[in-house]
């Protein structure tokens, strides 16, 4: 059915969709990013002290609904420990600099000092150093010795090769992460990873991603994953959307995955956590991600902007150094504040980039919701003018929301 350029179509997975005609032979849904939507205040408010930000992943309880992204510039063993002590979960990249170099400090210094036009080529060279399985185990042991939950990431291509050693070293939570991870990888050259069988054989929770659609999300949930990462291309250092031409704006991607979670819960009686991965730089972004249906968020660039971050003011993604099709760039984040200031405050700036989770707590309190799952019920509006309405003076002076 169609009317005035709109196409109404039925999907067996997702129900009715309202599509926009792109041309005679193609239609597409409208997607929304965080800047396109806003949370609507409700009839009730709540004391912020009565709001809970805690969530549980397979028996592990965290006071902050956040994971530190498995990016070398954002999470080091020391950063993972600091995040754990603040109530979150830091995820270490087990195929990055920390497992290729005994002392990666000089490598980080070099990357931060590179001119922009040489950064990608030099990153490709630096990441050619071989991965050392002994360093993998050592980094996990270092984090574990500090008494926090140990989480680390491997790619689908490598996870079977390294899993035994990292589990023996004390890994608590495994993240299997790639640009796009599917439950149905097809290859004519080798045997693909059977995610369902692999996860079933492990005695620890597994988070899998990324995905950006209802169908992709529900199929990943059916693998037995405890959580799925939602986001293809929204990260501050990611260029996947330009290089590969694919991605879904985060608000829509999260809402689609949340819809898949509802269906899978009815289907299997098991709740799978939706984790928004990327595209969030302010407390407002995080609040909108939770309101769209996320149980937690994975952030990278805010951590890379902390004083003492491993990237030393520089930040790059997991595919920036791909040997043939790099899909990221090195960006400079600069020192914004301490890790504690950025995550839980107090904020010294008014642009929303500090005290991210204090802002989430206040957003929930201001709309009357007591916990994260309640906040999924928050009303949203499509609001493309939300950042500019009434902000002419801020824009002209490049302060606040105009900076």
N, C-alpha and C positions, 0 to 999 in steps of 0.2 A: 504494500500500500504506500502511496505517496501523496503529499500535499504541499504545494508551494516550496519545492526544493527539498522537502524532508522525506526521508524514506523510512518506513516502519518495518522492521525485519525481526524475525523470530530466530533465536538461537536455542538449541536444545540444552546447552550448558547455562546460558545466562538469561534466558527469557526474552522479553521484548526489548528492542533497542530502537531509539530514534536516531537515524543517521542523516547526515547532510550530503546532498548530492555533490560529488566532486566533478563528475562529468557523466556522459551517457552510460558509461560502463563501470563506474566505480562510485561507491558511497562510503562515508566514514563517520564515525561518532565524533562528537566534540569532546575534547579532553580538557581538564582544568588543572592548573597548577596552584600552588599555595597563594600566589598573588591574585588569583582570580576568585577566591572565596573568602568568606569571613564567618566567624562564629557569632551566633545570635544570642544575646543575653536572654535568660529565661525569667520566669516569675519569682525565682528563689535565688538568694545568695547564701553563702556559707562562710564560716570563719576559716581562714587558711590553715589554722592549726588542726582543723578537723578533716582536712583533705589528706588522703593517702596516695602516694605515688608508687607504692611498692607493687611488684609483680613477681610471679614465680615461674621458673622454667624447670620442669621435671624435678621438683623438690628443692631446687636452689632458689632462695629468696633474695631479691635485690631491692634496695630502698629507692633507687633511681631507675626509671624505665629507659636505660640507655646502654648501648654497646659502643665501645670505641672501635672504629673501623680498622680493619686489618691492613693498614697502609703504613709503610715504613716511616713516613714523615710524621705520622700521628701517634703511633703506639710502639713503644719500646718495652722491654721487660720492666723497666722502672716505671714507665707510664701505666702499664697494665696493673701494677701493684697499687699505684696512687689512685687510679680509677676505682679499683676494688675497695679500697679503704674509704672512698667517698660514697660508696653504695652502688656503683655501676659495675660493668663487666668489660674489661679491656680485651680485645681480640688481637693476638700477635700473628703477623704474617710469617708462616713457616717456610715460605719460599722467597723471602726477601733478603735484605742486607744483613739482618741479624743472624741468618743461618749460612751466609756465604763468606762472611769475614769475622775473624776472631775479635778484632777491634774495628768496628765500622765507623768510629768517630771521625777519622780523617776523610772517609768517603762522604759522610754527611756534610762536612765542612766544604769539600770540593763542590758538591752539588749545589749548595746554597750560594756559592760564589760564582757559578757559571753564568755567562751572558745568556740571554734568552734564546738567541739563535743557535747556541751550541748545546743547550740542555738536553734535548731529546736524544741526540746522537751519542752524547757521553753517557747518559743513563743506560742506553742499550749496551754500551761497552762494559760498564760497571756491573751490570746484571748478568754478564756472561760468566762470571766467576761461578764455579760449581757449588751446588748446595752440599753442605756437610751434615749428614744425619747425626753425628755426634753433637754438633752445635745445636741442632733441633732439640735434642734431649736435654742439653745443658740449659738452654733458655727456659724450657718448661720447668725444669727443676729449680731454677733461680726464682721464678714466679711462685712456684708452689711452696718454697721454703719461707715465704713471707706471709703465708696463711690466708691467701685470697683464692677465690675460684679461678681456675686456670682455663682459659679459652684460647684457641688458636685456629688458624685457617689454612686449608690446603685446597688446591684446585682439583676438579674432578679427574684431570689427567694424571695426577700424582698421588692421590689419596691412598690408593691401594698399596703403592710402593712404600709409603712411609708410616702407615697407620700403626703397625705393631709397635714400632719403636717409640712413638709419641704417647701411645696409651700406657706402655710400660713406664715411661718417664713421669706419669701422673696427670695426664690431660683429663680435665673434667668435662669440658664442652667442646665438641668439634664443629667447626663451621666449614662446609664445603661450598666454595664461592667461586663464581666466574661471572663474566659479563652477562651471559644468559645461561642458566642451568635448566635442563629439561629432564623429565622423568622418562623420556623416550628418545634418547640420542641414537642416531642411525649412522653407521660407518661401514663402508665396504673394505676398509683397510685393516681394522683391528676389532677386537671385542670391546664394545663400550661398557662403561661402568653400569652395573645393574644396581641402581640406587636402592631399590626396595630390599633386595637380598643383602646388600652391604650394610644398610642401617639396621636391619633385623639382627644381624650377627654381632652388633656392637652393644656393649653394656654401658652406654653413656648417651646423653642427649645429643642430637645432631640438628644443626640449623643449616638450611640449604637455600641458595639463591645465586643470582637474582632472577626475578620474574617480573612481569608488568601487566599481566592479563588475568582474567577470571579463569580461563582454561588452564593456563600455565600454573596458577596458584593451586587449583584444586588437584591437579595431577601431582604436584610436589607434595601436597598434604597426604596423598594416598601412598607415598613412599614410606611413611612412618616417621617423617621428620617431626621434631618437637616444635620447630619454628621455621618460617620461610622469610627470606629477605626480599623486599619489594622495592624495585627501582632499577631502571635501565637508563643510564646516562644523565642523571640529574646532579651528580657531584660537582663540586667547585672546580676540580682539576680534570674532569672527564670530558672527552670530545667524541664519545661514541655516537651521539646524535648527529654530529656533522660527518664523521668518517663513515659510518655505516648507515646513516639515514633512518635509524630506528630508535624508538623510545616512546614512553607514554608519560604525560605530565603527572606529577606525583600524587596530587589529590585524587585524580581518577584511578590511577593504578592501585592506590591503597584501598579506596572504596570498593573496587572490583575484587581485590583479594579478600577484603572483609566479607563480601557477599559469598565468596567461595568458602570461607571459614564457616559461615552459617549453614550452608548446604552440607559441608563435610561433617559438621557436628551432628546434624540430623541423620546423615548416612551412616556414620561410624561410631557416634557417641564419644568422640575424642576431640578435645579442643586443641587446635594448633595455633601457635602465636604468630601474628602478623607483625613483622618488624620493618618499619620504613627505613630504607637505606639510601641516604643521600638527599641533597637538595635543601637541607635545613641549616640555616646560619643564625637564626634568631629564636628567642623563646616563642614568639608568635607562630613561626613555622612549625615548631615542635607541637604546640598546642593544636594547630590545625591538623597535623598528621594523626594525633591521637583521636581528635574528634571525627576524622574520616574513617577511623576503625583500627588504627595501629595499636598494638599492645606495648610496643617499645620502639625506640628509634636507634639507628646506627649512624653515628656522626664521625666525620673525619676532619674537615677543615677547621671547625672550632677548636679541636684538640691541637691541631698543628699550629694554631695561633697562640698557644699558651707559652709563657716564659719557660724555657728549659725543654721545649718540645724537641724530639729527636731531629726533626727536619731543620732546626735552627732558623726558622722564619720562612722556609720553603716548604712546598707541599706538592705532591704528585700522586697520581692514582696507580692502581695495580696493573693497568695495561699501558701505562705511559712508555714503558721500555720494551713493549712487544717487538720481537726482532724484525718483523716484516710489515705489520699494520698497527703501529702505535695508536692508541686511542685515549690519549691524555696529554696534559701539558704540565710543566712545572709552573706553579703560581706562587707568588710571594704573599704570605699571610701577615707577616710582621708580628711582633709581640703585642698581644692585646691585654694580657693580664695573667695571673697565675691560673693553674688548672682549677684550683678551688674556686676562684672568682668566676671563671667562665661557667662552671657547672652549677655551683650553689651559692655564689655571691660572697660578699655584697658587690653589687654593680657600681662602677664608678663612671660609667658612660650611659647615655640614654638611647642608644641605637638598638638595643635588644640583644646584643651579642655577648653580654655577661649575665650571670645568674640565670642561665637558660631554664633550669628546673624550678627555680623560684618563680619565674614567670609562668611556667606551666601550672604550678600550684595556685597562683593568683588567678589565672584564667579559669581554672576549674572552680575555685571558690566564688568568683564573680558570676559564674553561670549556675552555681548551686549543686555541683556534682561532687560526690564524696570520694570516688575512686575512678580508676582508669576505665573500667568496663562501663560504669555509669556514663562516663564522658563520651563514650561512643554514641550515645543517644542525643548528643547536642545538636541543635538545629543549625544548619548552614545556609548561607545565601550565596548566590553567584554575584560577585561584587567587583567588577573590573576596575572600578574607580576608587577602591578602598584605600589605596596608597596615596592618592592625589587629592581626594575630596577635602577641601578646606585647608590645604597644606601649601598654598602659594608662597607664603612668607618663608616657610622652611625650605622650599625648593629654591627660591631666589637667593637665600643665604647659605644654602648647602649645609644645613644643620638638621639634626633629628631625622625625620623621614625623608628629607630632601637631600641627604648626604650620599 
